[in-house]
């Protein structure tokens, strides 16, 4: 949109490099109205150049380079061929750049919100999966513990199988405790468990 607007209003080839907060490295160039994707320079390098800039723009290689700045710093760079009448139409260009800054900020905010929402959904799915697995494991573990305890009661204390049964019971109990801990963690994450805090002497 920025490229189309500049091209139509100034009748000059131009390009736009995105240098904002999102993890994107994009450089679009408009040549005689056609949009071409180019390989973009390093974002940090671009930001350093414009942070150190004392003038309104950079003029080199027959190109004017203007920064589009938002609240968090440089968001994009617009390159315009110097055959455009920039000097006499600066107010129009400033208006375009200000509107572009607001639009880019809105895009960044909405994209970040979407990413946060997706992360939240993934976390919910992970918690649901852990909860389902934990519930599925708890039932057979209780059965193993109950059966091994019953067999221990039915077997003589001196029987060599007592040690094996105690091992089965102990391991099943350890696994059940781990499953209970996982369930407790999912409840805490879902804010369904109240944690009672008490003062302790150090």
C-alpha positions, 0 to 999 in steps of 0.5 A: 500500500505504501509503495502504491501510494508513493508511486501513484502520487509522486510518479517515482519508483520506490521501495519499502523495507520492514524493520519493525518488531515482528520476526520478518525480514521484508523488502518490497520494491515498486518498479513502474508499478510492479511489486518485486520482492528483494532480499532485505538487509539486516534489521539491526544494521538499518536501525543503527543507520537511522538511529545515528541519522541527524538529517531528515533522510539519507540521500545516496545512489540516486535514492532518498531514504525516509524512516517510518518511526513508531512508538518503539522506534524505526518500523520501516524505511521508504526508498524513493528515486530522486527524480521525484519532486520530494522537496516541494511536496514534503508535507504530502510525504510526511502525511503518508509516512505518519499514516503508514506508521499508524497502520504498521503499529496496528498490524504489529499489535494485532499480529502480536495479539494473534500470536499470544492467543495461539500460544494460549490455545497451545498451552490449553491443549497441552494442559488438557492432554496432560490432564487426560493422560494423568487421569488415564494413568491413575486408574491402572496404577491404583489397580496395580497398587491394590493388587500388589498390596493384596498379594503381599497380604496373601503371601508369607513374610518370609516368601522371596516374592514379598520383595518383588511385590513391595517393589511393584507397589513402591514403583506404582506408588511413585508413578501415581504421586508423579501423576498427581503432581502433574494434575496439580500443576494443570489445576494451578495453571488453570487457576482451579487450585488454591495455594495456601501460603503460610509463614515458616521460620527460616 
